[in-house]
């Protein structure tokens, strides 16, 4: 299976992490898709099915399949709503046909046409405090207090939660948990040999190793050790 990422045009880079494609002419093994705090557009070039895939709070295990040919748009956290004109909370842990969201789209999925369509649909009217909040969560690896975050950017915790539900799809605390989890996943992907799970837990802001294990079970569907072993 070949997975390729492509950089968006300069005007879209503040909003879109990447365009991506997956292609395989051979039967594929089961795949575990982990939460990453992002929403995607997914275009199945084989079936013609086009979807909005919301922010995930639990893993999705895709069964073994045959030939695959997909193109996708991965939005940066908090940026998909500007193109979809809908609250992201409506599609959290779900996927909906893109035709239900994008009216008047001509259906072209080549990179140039997709970028032109995205630029045409971009609505940049937003509360910039959301951008600050998302950036702070990412910069701290999710290890911050939401009360402190709301106070620092000058809004109530309730208003911050409403902004996150609309633009990110999950409350700020859930988003911070996902970002912290992704930090552990990144560390496991680049490290070999034996792991000191207590040190990893402390480094990423978990209370202890048991807290790390419980969070990992919920967000990955397995324990950190099993995940590390299966991905070596």
NORCOR-V899568 format. One record per residue. N is the residue number from 1. RES is the residue in one small letter. PHI is phi in radians with two decimals (* if undefined). Layout:
BEGIN
[[N:RES:PHI] [N:RES:PHI]]
END
This chain:
BEGIN
[[1:x:*] [2:x:-1.85] [3:x:-2.00] [4:x:-2.30] [5:x:-1.92] [6:x:-2.20] [7:x:-1.34] [8:x:-1.31] [9:x:-1.07] [10:x:-0.95] [11:x:-1.17] [12:x:-1.77] [13:x:-1.09] [14:x:-1.15] [15:x:-1.95] [16:x:-2.08] [17:x:-1.24] [18:x:-2.97] [19:x:-1.68] [20:x:-2.48] [21:x:-2.46] [22:x:-2.29] [23:x:-2.45] [24:x:-2.61] [25:x:-1.76] [26:x:-2.05] [27:x:-0.98] [28:x:-1.90] [29:x:-1.35] [30:x:-1.06] [31:x:-2.20] [32:x:-1.83] [33:x:-1.72] [34:x:-1.78] [35:x:-1.04] [36:x:-2.35] [37:x:1.46] [38:x:-1.97] [39:x:-1.90] [40:x:-2.31] [41:x:-1.79] [42:x:-2.21] [43:x:-2.02] [44:x:-1.55] [45:x:-1.30] [46:x:-1.44] [47:x:-1.65] [48:x:1.42] [49:x:-1.43] [50:x:-2.14] [51:x:-2.36] [52:x:-1.66] [53:x:-1.89] [54:x:-1.33] [55:x:-1.06] [56:x:-1.75] [57:x:-2.06] [58:x:-2.65] [59:x:-1.26] [60:x:-2.12] [61:x:-1.79] [62:x:-1.52] [63:x:-1.22] [64:x:-0.97] [65:x:-2.45] [66:x:-1.71] [67:x:-1.08] [68:x:-2.29] [69:x:-2.64] [70:x:-2.15] [71:x:-2.22] [72:x:-2.51] [73:x:-2.13] [74:x:-1.81] [75:x:-1.35] [76:x:-1.19] [77:x:-0.96] [78:x:1.50] [79:x:-1.90] [80:x:-1.14] [81:x:-1.08] [82:x:-1.17] [83:x:-1.83] [84:x:-1.70] [85:x:0.98] [86:x:-2.67] [87:x:-1.17] [88:x:-1.16] [89:x:-1.08] [90:x:-1.22] [91:x:-2.15] [92:x:-1.04] [93:x:0.97] [94:x:-2.58] [95:x:-2.48] [96:x:-2.28] [97:x:-1.05] [98:x:-1.07] [99:x:-1.09] [100:x:-1.32] [101:x:-1.91] [102:x:-1.75] [103:x:-1.49] [104:x:1.38] [105:x:-1.45] [106:x:-1.44] [107:x:1.52] [108:x:-1.33] [109:x:-2.08] [110:x:-1.20] [111:x:-1.01] [112:x:-1.11] [113:x:-1.18] [114:x:-1.10] [115:x:-1.12] [116:x:-1.11] [117:x:-1.16] [118:x:-1.13] [119:x:-1.11] [120:x:-1.17] [121:x:-1.66] [122:x:-1.13] [123:x:-2.07] [124:x:-1.54] [125:x:-1.40] [126:x:-2.78] [127:x:-1.48] [128:x:-1.14] [129:x:-1.14] [130:x:-1.11] [131:x:-1.01] [132:x:-1.08] [133:x:-1.12] [134:x:-1.06] [135:x:-1.07] [136:x:-1.14] [137:x:-1.09] [138:x:-1.15] [139:x:-1.12] [140:x:-1.62] [141:x:1.13] [142:x:1.43] [143:x:-1.66] [144:x:-2.66] [145:x:-1.52] [146:x:-1.18] [147:x:-1.04] [148:x:-1.15] [149:x:-1.09] [150:x:-1.06] [151:x:-1.10] [152:x:-1.13] [153:x:-1.70] [154:x:1.46] [155:x:-2.37] [156:x:-1.30] [157:x:-1.08] [158:x:-1.16] [159:x:-1.18] [160:x:-1.06] [161:x:-1.09] [162:x:-1.12] [163:x:-1.08] [164:x:-1.15] [165:x:-1.09] [166:x:-1.27] [167:x:-1.68] [168:x:-1.83] [169:x:1.84] [170:x:-2.40] [171:x:-1.11] [172:x:-1.05] [173:x:-1.13] [174:x:-1.15] [175:x:-1.11] [176:x:-1.08] [177:x:-1.09] [178:x:-1.12] [179:x:-1.13] [180:x:-1.09] [181:x:-1.05] [182:x:-1.11] [183:x:-1.10] [184:x:-1.15] [185:x:-1.03] [186:x:-1.10] [187:x:-1.14] [188:x:-1.15] [189:x:-1.24] [190:x:-1.87] [191:x:-1.95] [192:x:-2.07] [193:x:1.31] [194:x:-1.25] [195:x:-2.03] [196:x:-1.65] [197:x:-1.16] [198:x:-1.13] [199:x:-1.15] [200:x:-1.08] [201:x:-1.05] [202:x:-1.14] [203:x:-1.08] [204:x:-1.73] [205:x:1.52] [206:x:-1.45] [207:x:-1.09] [208:x:-2.89] [209:x:-1.11] [210:x:-1.12] [211:x:-1.12] [212:x:-1.02] [213:x:-1.12] [214:x:-1.12] [215:x:-1.14] [216:x:-1.17] [217:x:-1.06] [218:x:-1.26] [219:x:-1.61] [220:x:-2.06] [221:x:1.33] [222:x:-2.76] [223:x:-1.49] [224:x:-1.01] [225:x:-1.14] [226:x:-1.12] [227:x:-1.10] [228:x:-1.06] [229:x:-1.15] [230:x:-1.26] [231:x:-1.86] [232:x:-1.37]]
END
